[in-house]
Amino acid sequence: MRRLVLHIDRIVLGGLAQGYESVLKLEGRTVAGCLAQARRKFDQLIKVNQSPVATQAVQRIAWQYRIEREARDLPEEERLAMRQARSKPL
């Protein structure tokens, strides 16, 4: 199975599959994980043991998806403003 790694300036996006360790270790690189992959892991936890923490995580991820869906057609500056207003660190 092939994994895609996309380099944008100093941010590395990807599934962190074997073989990318050398890229990830480069100085100044930041790894940006995939929210969809994280959500799938929380879904698994919910199915296995009805985890309330995982349930809350899935609900919070759904909120982020909702914000992105609502911002999709806005100009770049308005999207940024919406994200900053509605998405805060926990």
PyMOL CGO cylinders between C-alpha atoms (Angstrom):
from pymol import cmd
from pymol.cgo import CYLINDER

trace = [
    CYLINDER, 0.00, 0.00, 0.00, 1.44, 3.33, -1.03, 0.3, 1, 1, 1, 1, 1, 1,
    CYLINDER, 1.44, 3.33, -1.03, 1.42, 6.27, 1.39, 0.3, 1, 1, 1, 1, 1, 1,
    CYLINDER, 1.42, 6.27, 1.39, 1.58, 9.86, 0.21, 0.3, 1, 1, 1, 1, 1, 1,
    CYLINDER, 1.58, 9.86, 0.21, 3.80, 12.40, 1.92, 0.3, 1, 1, 1, 1, 1, 1,
    CYLINDER, 3.80, 12.40, 1.92, 3.37, 16.01, 0.87, 0.3, 1, 1, 1, 1, 1, 1,
    CYLINDER, 3.37, 16.01, 0.87, 6.03, 18.60, 1.67, 0.3, 1, 1, 1, 1, 1, 1,
    CYLINDER, 6.03, 18.60, 1.67, 4.85, 22.17, 2.18, 0.3, 1, 1, 1, 1, 1, 1,
    CYLINDER, 4.85, 22.17, 2.18, 7.77, 24.37, 3.23, 0.3, 1, 1, 1, 1, 1, 1,
    CYLINDER, 7.77, 24.37, 3.23, 8.77, 22.68, 6.50, 0.3, 1, 1, 1, 1, 1, 1,
    CYLINDER, 8.77, 22.68, 6.50, 5.56, 20.79, 7.25, 0.3, 1, 1, 1, 1, 1, 1,
    CYLINDER, 5.56, 20.79, 7.25, 5.35, 17.08, 6.49, 0.3, 1, 1, 1, 1, 1, 1,
    CYLINDER, 5.35, 17.08, 6.49, 1.89, 15.59, 6.06, 0.3, 1, 1, 1, 1, 1, 1,
    CYLINDER, 1.89, 15.59, 6.06, 1.42, 11.88, 5.97, 0.3, 1, 1, 1, 1, 1, 1,
    CYLINDER, 1.42, 11.88, 5.97, 0.62, 8.57, 7.59, 0.3, 1, 1, 1, 1, 1, 1,
    CYLINDER, 0.62, 8.57, 7.59, 4.10, 8.24, 9.08, 0.3, 1, 1, 1, 1, 1, 1,
    CYLINDER, 4.10, 8.24, 9.08, 4.68, 4.96, 7.29, 0.3, 1, 1, 1, 1, 1, 1,
    CYLINDER, 4.68, 4.96, 7.29, 8.04, 3.24, 7.51, 0.3, 1, 1, 1, 1, 1, 1,
    CYLINDER, 8.04, 3.24, 7.51, 10.61, 4.74, 5.21, 0.3, 1, 1, 1, 1, 1, 1,
    CYLINDER, 10.61, 4.74, 5.21, 9.82, 8.37, 6.01, 0.3, 1, 1, 1, 1, 1, 1,
    CYLINDER, 9.82, 8.37, 6.01, 11.83, 8.58, 9.24, 0.3, 1, 1, 1, 1, 1, 1,
    CYLINDER, 11.83, 8.58, 9.24, 14.76, 10.27, 7.46, 0.3, 1, 1, 1, 1, 1, 1,
    CYLINDER, 14.76, 10.27, 7.46, 12.48, 13.00, 6.11, 0.3, 1, 1, 1, 1, 1, 1,
    CYLINDER, 12.48, 13.00, 6.11, 10.82, 13.52, 9.48, 0.3, 1, 1, 1, 1, 1, 1,
    CYLINDER, 10.82, 13.52, 9.48, 14.18, 13.89, 11.24, 0.3, 1, 1, 1, 1, 1, 1,
    CYLINDER, 14.18, 13.89, 11.24, 15.31, 16.79, 9.04, 0.3, 1, 1, 1, 1, 1, 1,
    CYLINDER, 15.31, 16.79, 9.04, 15.93, 19.94, 11.05, 0.3, 1, 1, 1, 1, 1, 1,
    CYLINDER, 15.93, 19.94, 11.05, 12.97, 22.27, 11.27, 0.3, 1, 1, 1, 1, 1, 1,
    CYLINDER, 12.97, 22.27, 11.27, 10.38, 19.74, 10.07, 0.3, 1, 1, 1, 1, 1, 1,
    CYLINDER, 10.38, 19.74, 10.07, 6.98, 19.68, 11.73, 0.3, 1, 1, 1, 1, 1, 1,
    CYLINDER, 6.98, 19.68, 11.73, 4.80, 16.60, 11.44, 0.3, 1, 1, 1, 1, 1, 1,
    CYLINDER, 4.80, 16.60, 11.44, 1.12, 17.29, 10.81, 0.3, 1, 1, 1, 1, 1, 1,
    CYLINDER, 1.12, 17.29, 10.81, -0.95, 14.22, 11.52, 0.3, 1, 1, 1, 1, 1, 1,
    CYLINDER, -0.95, 14.22, 11.52, -4.10, 13.27, 9.70, 0.3, 1, 1, 1, 1, 1, 1,
    CYLINDER, -4.10, 13.27, 9.70, -7.29, 14.04, 11.61, 0.3, 1, 1, 1, 1, 1, 1,
    CYLINDER, -7.29, 14.04, 11.61, -9.20, 11.35, 9.71, 0.3, 1, 1, 1, 1, 1, 1,
    CYLINDER, -9.20, 11.35, 9.71, -6.72, 8.70, 10.85, 0.3, 1, 1, 1, 1, 1, 1,
    CYLINDER, -6.72, 8.70, 10.85, -6.98, 9.90, 14.45, 0.3, 1, 1, 1, 1, 1, 1,
    CYLINDER, -6.98, 9.90, 14.45, -10.78, 9.83, 14.22, 0.3, 1, 1, 1, 1, 1, 1,
    CYLINDER, -10.78, 9.83, 14.22, -10.71, 6.21, 13.01, 0.3, 1, 1, 1, 1, 1, 1,
    CYLINDER, -10.71, 6.21, 13.01, -8.62, 5.23, 16.06, 0.3, 1, 1, 1, 1, 1, 1,
    CYLINDER, -8.62, 5.23, 16.06, -11.14, 6.88, 18.38, 0.3, 1, 1, 1, 1, 1, 1,
    CYLINDER, -11.14, 6.88, 18.38, -13.98, 5.10, 16.55, 0.3, 1, 1, 1, 1, 1, 1,
    CYLINDER, -13.98, 5.10, 16.55, -12.21, 1.80, 17.23, 0.3, 1, 1, 1, 1, 1, 1,
    CYLINDER, -12.21, 1.80, 17.23, -11.93, 2.63, 20.93, 0.3, 1, 1, 1, 1, 1, 1,
    CYLINDER, -11.93, 2.63, 20.93, -15.65, 3.38, 21.08, 0.3, 1, 1, 1, 1, 1, 1,
    CYLINDER, -15.65, 3.38, 21.08, -16.50, 0.04, 19.46, 0.3, 1, 1, 1, 1, 1, 1,
    CYLINDER, -16.50, 0.04, 19.46, -14.13, -1.95, 21.67, 0.3, 1, 1, 1, 1, 1, 1,
    CYLINDER, -14.13, -1.95, 21.67, -14.87, -0.51, 25.11, 0.3, 1, 1, 1, 1, 1, 1,
    CYLINDER, -14.87, -0.51, 25.11, -17.45, 2.31, 24.86, 0.3, 1, 1, 1, 1, 1, 1,
    CYLINDER, -17.45, 2.31, 24.86, -14.79, 4.84, 25.87, 0.3, 1, 1, 1, 1, 1, 1,
    CYLINDER, -14.79, 4.84, 25.87, -16.37, 8.15, 26.95, 0.3, 1, 1, 1, 1, 1, 1,
    CYLINDER, -16.37, 8.15, 26.95, -13.09, 9.95, 26.21, 0.3, 1, 1, 1, 1, 1, 1,
    CYLINDER, -13.09, 9.95, 26.21, -13.08, 8.57, 22.66, 0.3, 1, 1, 1, 1, 1, 1,
    CYLINDER, -13.08, 8.57, 22.66, -16.73, 9.57, 22.26, 0.3, 1, 1, 1, 1, 1, 1,
    CYLINDER, -16.73, 9.57, 22.26, -15.90, 13.13, 23.27, 0.3, 1, 1, 1, 1, 1, 1,
    CYLINDER, -15.90, 13.13, 23.27, -12.92, 13.17, 20.89, 0.3, 1, 1, 1, 1, 1, 1,
    CYLINDER, -12.92, 13.17, 20.89, -15.11, 12.06, 17.95, 0.3, 1, 1, 1, 1, 1, 1,
    CYLINDER, -15.11, 12.06, 17.95, -17.64, 14.78, 18.81, 0.3, 1, 1, 1, 1, 1, 1,
    CYLINDER, -17.64, 14.78, 18.81, -14.91, 17.43, 18.87, 0.3, 1, 1, 1, 1, 1, 1,
    CYLINDER, -14.91, 17.43, 18.87, -13.50, 16.23, 15.57, 0.3, 1, 1, 1, 1, 1, 1,
    CYLINDER, -13.50, 16.23, 15.57, -17.00, 16.38, 14.08, 0.3, 1, 1, 1, 1, 1, 1,
    CYLINDER, -17.00, 16.38, 14.08, -17.19, 20.02, 15.23, 0.3, 1, 1, 1, 1, 1, 1,
    CYLINDER, -17.19, 20.02, 15.23, -13.94, 20.77, 13.39, 0.3, 1, 1, 1, 1, 1, 1,
    CYLINDER, -13.94, 20.77, 13.39, -15.28, 19.12, 10.25, 0.3, 1, 1, 1, 1, 1, 1,
    CYLINDER, -15.28, 19.12, 10.25, -18.44, 21.23, 10.55, 0.3, 1, 1, 1, 1, 1, 1,
    CYLINDER, -18.44, 21.23, 10.55, -16.42, 24.45, 10.77, 0.3, 1, 1, 1, 1, 1, 1,
    CYLINDER, -16.42, 24.45, 10.77, -14.41, 23.46, 7.69, 0.3, 1, 1, 1, 1, 1, 1,
    CYLINDER, -14.41, 23.46, 7.69, -17.57, 22.58, 5.76, 0.3, 1, 1, 1, 1, 1, 1,
    CYLINDER, -17.57, 22.58, 5.76, -19.15, 25.95, 6.60, 0.3, 1, 1, 1, 1, 1, 1,
    CYLINDER, -19.15, 25.95, 6.60, -15.95, 27.83, 5.70, 0.3, 1, 1, 1, 1, 1, 1,
    CYLINDER, -15.95, 27.83, 5.70, -15.32, 25.98, 2.44, 0.3, 1, 1, 1, 1, 1, 1,
    CYLINDER, -15.32, 25.98, 2.44, -16.67, 28.63, 0.07, 0.3, 1, 1, 1, 1, 1, 1,
    CYLINDER, -16.67, 28.63, 0.07, -15.42, 31.70, 1.95, 0.3, 1, 1, 1, 1, 1, 1,
    CYLINDER, -15.42, 31.70, 1.95, -12.45, 33.79, 0.83, 0.3, 1, 1, 1, 1, 1, 1,
    CYLINDER, -12.45, 33.79, 0.83, -9.15, 32.87, 2.48, 0.3, 1, 1, 1, 1, 1, 1,
    CYLINDER, -9.15, 32.87, 2.48, -9.19, 35.74, 4.99, 0.3, 1, 1, 1, 1, 1, 1,
    CYLINDER, -9.19, 35.74, 4.99, -12.74, 34.94, 6.11, 0.3, 1, 1, 1, 1, 1, 1,
    CYLINDER, -12.74, 34.94, 6.11, -11.92, 31.22, 6.45, 0.3, 1, 1, 1, 1, 1, 1,
    CYLINDER, -11.92, 31.22, 6.45, -9.00, 32.09, 8.69, 0.3, 1, 1, 1, 1, 1, 1,
    CYLINDER, -9.00, 32.09, 8.69, -11.14, 34.43, 10.79, 0.3, 1, 1, 1, 1, 1, 1,
    CYLINDER, -11.14, 34.43, 10.79, -13.84, 31.77, 11.17, 0.3, 1, 1, 1, 1, 1, 1,
    CYLINDER, -13.84, 31.77, 11.17, -11.31, 29.12, 12.19, 0.3, 1, 1, 1, 1, 1, 1,
    CYLINDER, -11.31, 29.12, 12.19, -9.74, 31.44, 14.74, 0.3, 1, 1, 1, 1, 1, 1,
    CYLINDER, -9.74, 31.44, 14.74, -13.11, 32.42, 16.18, 0.3, 1, 1, 1, 1, 1, 1,
    CYLINDER, -13.11, 32.42, 16.18, -14.64, 28.94, 16.34, 0.3, 1, 1, 1, 1, 1, 1,
    CYLINDER, -14.64, 28.94, 16.34, -11.66, 26.59, 16.82, 0.3, 1, 1, 1, 1, 1, 1,
    CYLINDER, -11.66, 26.59, 16.82, -9.76, 27.07, 20.04, 0.3, 1, 1, 1, 1, 1, 1,
    CYLINDER, -9.76, 27.07, 20.04, -7.11, 24.82, 21.61, 0.3, 1, 1, 1, 1, 1, 1,
    CYLINDER, -7.11, 24.82, 21.61, -8.47, 22.65, 24.40, 0.3, 1, 1, 1, 1, 1, 1,
]
cmd.load_cgo(trace, "trace")
